[in-house]
Structures are given as structure tokens and as C-alpha cells.
Amino acid sequence: MEPDVLAAYGYDLVMMLNQIKDKEDVKTALYEVNIEGINGNISFNEYGEIDMPLVVVEAEGRTIVN
């Protein structure tokens, strides 16, 4: 079984949780998150929303063509 499209998000989530795991105040810790994940740079803006770039590509099979 091969990983599907959500596997990269799961990996990035684990990296993010690892960065905040020892913090007492989770909300403050989330504002400090700044990781270079599989999906690009991930951080939270001043409204608590995830600030992650959306990348759209054209693919054929498992190969990016554009």
C-alpha cells in the first residue's frame, strides 16, 4: 500500500506537534510554530489560522508536468 495525498499533511502535523509538545501554553506555542514541512513553510498568523502556501500543479500519473 502506498501513501495517499494526505500522508504529507500527517507528517507535517506530527512535526508541528513535536515542536509544541513540551510547552505549557499550547495557544502561545502554536503562534511560535514555524516549520519547513513537506507541504512548505507552516506557521500561524495573528488570527490563529494556519499560514501555509497552496500549490497547484499539473500531474500525469505520479509525475509533476507543470
Buried (B, 14 or more C-beta within 10 A) or exposed (E): EEEEEEEEBEBBEEBBEEBBEEEEEEEEBBEEBEEEBEBEEBBBEEEEEEEBEEEEEEEEEEEEEE
